[in-house]
Amino acid sequence: MIDSQDLKMILSIYKDAGDDEIISTTTQNRFEEKKEASSMSEPDPIIATVSPRLSPQIAQKRDDSSASAAKSLEELKEALRAFEGCALKYTATNLVFGDGNPKARIMFIGEAPGADEDRQGLPFVGQSGQLLDKMLSCIGLTRETFYITNIIPWRPPGNRQPTPAEAEVCLPFVRRHIDLVNPDFLVLLGGTATKTLLGGRDGIMRLRGTWKEYTTDAGKKIKIMAIFHPAYLLRSPGQKREVWLDLIKIKHSLKEAGVTLKECL
């Protein structure tokens, strides 16, 4: 049964996503800028052609040894800086490693940095990251009480989706990242993170919202759940209901485990 705090959380998520009419039956995306209608036809603008910045021809190559040798998050970060097996490193501005509390009991893993993250060198600081922070605040979590990173630490050109090969070469560093943070709960944001860590043929539509068991390289068994990426929620606001149902499950599991949560403001 959904209690009053859960209802308050749901309303807050709807508000943050742009819904301010509870009587409306039409899904609206308020994050999408309205296109101004023009009554007069205008000539097409002249757009300069800019050649794209090409990635150097670097073989995608895993490096399990340097990842497993890292004894701390700082050492893992330096190992990634030295890693030359992923061409994305050479088209990105910054390495985007992680953010939040490295001693938190819950860890979130997304897909890859976007333009804002690439500029600042921190994960989830753009529009989707701000939405994620608001959603998590509704279940009592802040960056002081959770840790967050991505499968890919470098921005893919044009914010494209990472390829399976790019995710594969970064996987040893992701698994070591999980070992070093040592969470009790792991939440995967979006299809890329879900496919990379859980494998199998099922996509996030089938896997989301259910706790599963995940064994770390260190042998620890932890709870793992996949949920929709906040960027997907911005594009598909009709999925908000599924997101808050998953967040309620996460909140209740954290409470049962004795994790102290703030009240939804």
N, C-alpha and C positions, 0 to 999 in steps of 0.2 A: 504494500500500500504506500502511496506517495504522501508524505507528511507536509506540513505547512512550509518547512524550510526548503523542501524539494520544489514545491510550487513557486516559492519566491525565487529560487535559482532558475527555474524554467522561464519565468517572466523576465528575469534579468538577461538571460541569453537571447531571448527574442528581441528585447529592447536593443541590446548591443549589436544584433544582426540587422537592425533597421526596421523592425515591425513595431508600429505604434497604434495599430487599429485591430482590436480583438474581434471586431465584427466583420472584417474583410475576409472574403473567401478566395481572394486571388493572391498567389504568392508574389511577393515583391522583393527585389534586390536593391536596397537603398545604397549599396556600396558602388553600384554601377552608375556612372555619370549619365545624366539624361542628355540625349542628343537633341540639340536645338533644331527645330524644323525651319526650313528656309523656303520662302515663297518664290524666290527668284533663283534661277539656275546660275551658278558661278563656274567660271573656267576651272579645270583641274589645276591644282597647284603644281608648280615645278619642283620636283624633289631631287635633290642631289643624290647621285649614286655613290655609295661608300663601300669599298671592298671590305668584306668581313675579315676580322682578325683570325687567321688560321692557326689551328693547334699544331705544334710540332709533331712530326711523325715519331711518336714514342710508343714502344710496345707496352701494352697493358700487362703488368707482371706483378704477381702477389709477392709479398715479403713477410712471411709468417714469423721469421726469426727476429727481425727488429721490433715487431709489435710485441711478441711474447717476452722479449728481453726488458721491456719497460717496467720499472718497479714503482712508478708513480705517474700521476696524470701529467706532470711537467715533463717527465722523460718521454711519455707517449706523444706529447705535443711536439717535442723536439725530433722524435723519430719520424713523425709525419712531415715536419719541415724538411727533413733530409731525404724523404722518400721520393723517388723519381719514376715510379712505375705507373703513374696516372697523369695523362696529358692535361687534364683539367687544371692542374697546378700552375701551368704556364699561361693560361688565359685568365686566371682569377687575379684579383687584386690582393686579397688577404686569405690566409688560412682561417677558417671558421671552426673552432675546436669545440667549445662547450660553454655553458653558462648555468648559474644556479648554485645550489648547495651540493658539493661533491660527497657529502655525508648523508644526503637525504635518503629516505627509504623508498622513494619512488623516482623512477627515471623515465624520461620521454625521449624517443628517437624519431626524428623526422626523415625527410628525403635528402634535400640538398639546400644550400644557401640560395637566396635570391639577391637582387641588386642591393637592397638596403643592408642585408647581412654581409655581403661582400665588401661594402664600403666600411662598415663598422667593425667587422671581424667578430661578430657575435651572432648566435643563432636566434631566429624568431624575433626580430626587432622591427620588421616591416608590418604591413597591414594585417597579414595573416597571423603574425606573432602577437600583435596587439589584441586581436580577437581571441587567440588562445589564452593569453594572460587573463582576459576578462572572464572567459569560460571557467578556467581553473580557479579563479578567485571565488567563484560561486560555489565551489565545493571546499573552500577553505585553504587552497594551495596558492603560494606565491613563490617567487624565485628564491626565497629564503628557505623554502621547504620542499622544493623539487629540483631535479637536475635535468638538463636538456642538451641534446646534441643531434647530429644528423648522420645518416649512413655515409654520405659524401661530404668531405670538409671543404670542398672548393666549388664555387658557383659554375654550373655548366653554361656555356655561351647562350645568350638569349633566354635564359631561364628554362631551357628545354629539360625534359625528363632525362635523368641519368640512364645510361644503357646498362643492361645486365652485366656486361664486362667491367664497366667502371665500378659498379657496386661490388662485384666479386673481388677486385683487387683491393678494395678498401675494407672488406669484411674482417680480415685479421685484426685491424686496428679497432673496428667497432666492437668485436668480441672482447678484446683486451680492455677497451674502455668500460664495458659492462663489468668485467672482473674487478677493475680498480675502484669503480664507484660502489660496487657490491650492494645493489638495491634489493629490496624484498619484492618490489612490484616494478614491472616494466611495461610501458604503454607505447605501442607502435603507431605513429601518425602517418596514415596513408598507405597506398599500395606498394610503393617501392620498399619501404622499411619492412612491411609485412612479408613480402615475397622474399626479401633478402635473408631475413632471420628465421622465418618459419618454413620457407620452401613450399613444396607441394604444388598442386594444380589449382587449388581454390583461391579465389581472389578475395579482396577485402570485403566485398558485399556479403560473402558467405561467412567469413571469419570474424567480422567485427562484433564487439559486444559480448564476447564469451571469454572467460578466463581459461587459459591453458597452462600447462606446465612447461617450463623452459629450463634446461640444464646448462649452466655456464661452463666455460672452459675450466674453471676452478672446481667444478663438480657440484656447485650449489644449485638447488632446485628453487626456482622462483616463479611467481605468477606472472603471466604475460597476457596482454589483451591488445587487440588492434581496434583503432577507431578511425573515423574519417579525418583527413588532414584539414586544418582550418582553411587552407586555400581552396579546397574543394567546397567547403561550406559557403565561402564567398561566391563561388560560381553557381552553386546549387543550393540556395537557401531553403528549398523544400526538404532538405535532409536534416534540418535543425532538430526535429523531433527525435530522430535516431541518436543524434549526438547527446542530447540531454539525458536520454535513457541510459546511455553508456556511462555518462558522468555520474549519474546516481549510483550505478553499480560500483564504480570506482570509489566513490565517497563511502558507501556502506562497507566495502571491503577494508578500506583504510581504518575506519572506525573500529571494526571488529579486531583489527590487528593492533589497536591501541595507539594509532597515530593521531596526534592532536591537530585538529582542524579549526580554522577560524570560521566564524559565522558569515554567511553570505550578506554582504552589505547592500 
